Amino acid sequence: MLAEMNKRGRTVVVVTHDIEFVIENFPRTVAMADGQIIADGSTSMVLSNDEVIERCALALPQMTLAARAMRNVFPEVGQRLTLLSELEETIMGILGGA
């Protein structure tokens, strides 16, 4: 339903702490804390900001946690990975498409 509304050019405003839902459905995220906008931008940019995560009392997305863990082995893994496909593409690039 959200994808259909987006195709029709509709603006969708959702208030949630479900980060996985946000990642899967919205390219742009506005984060608020204490009644103030503290971040506004691409979802991956906003959700890779530790200060935003902390101030909004959000749990880090599983993919962000996985990417951070993989950075110990693959320093090339970026800070802003939020989707499995992004992580897969990055790792395949590091491994030379193996």
N, C-alpha and C positions, 0 to 999 in steps of 0.2 A: 504494500500500500504506500509506504514512504517513497519507494522508487518511482511509482506511478505519479505521485504528487510532484516529485522533483522533475520528472519528464515534462510535466505540464507547466513548469515554471513557478510552482507554488513554493513559498517560503514555509519551512516547517520549524517550529520552535519546540524543543523538547527539554524538559528539566529532569535530569537523571544523574545518578552516581554510577550507573552501569557502563563502565568504560568500554567493555567489549562491544556492547550495543552501539555506542558512539562510533567506535573505530569502524565497524562494519557498515554503518549507514550514513555518516556525515563527513564530508571533506573539510568542513569548517567547524571550529569549536570556539565558543566564548565561555571562559571560566570566570566564575564569580566567587568572592569570599567577602563576608561581612558587608553585603549589599553593594559591593563595588566590583566592576569588571577588572580583573587582574591579568587576563590574557585573552587575545583575540587573534586567531590565525588558523593555519592549517591544523587539522587534528593531530597529525604527527608532531608538529612543532610544539603545540600546546602541551601535549601529553608526554613529551620528552623533557619538559621543564620540571625539575625536582621541586622547586619552590612552589609551583602551581599545584603539583600533586599533594604536597604537604599542607599548604594553606586551605585547599579544598577537601582535605581529609579523604582522598581517593586512594584506592588500592591500585598499585601499578598493574597494567595489563600483563597477562601471561607472556605475550610475545616480547614485551619490553624486558621483562625479567630474563627470558631466554636469551635475548640479544646481549644483555649485559653480561650474562654468564659466559657466552661465547666469545666476548671480547677478550677474555683471559687467554684464549687460544688463538683467536683471529682478531688482532687489533684493528683490522680494516672494517670490522662490522660497525656500522654507523650508530649514532646516538638516537636517531629518530625512527628506527624500525618499529612498526606497530603491527604489520600484517605478516602472516606466515609466508605469503608469496614474496614479500620484500626480503625477508630473511633468507628464503630459499634462493632467490636470485643472487643475493650478495654472496652466499656461501658457494654457489655454483661458479660465480665469477672468480672467487678466490682460488677455487680448486681447478680452474681452467675448463669449466664445463664438463667435468668428469661425470 
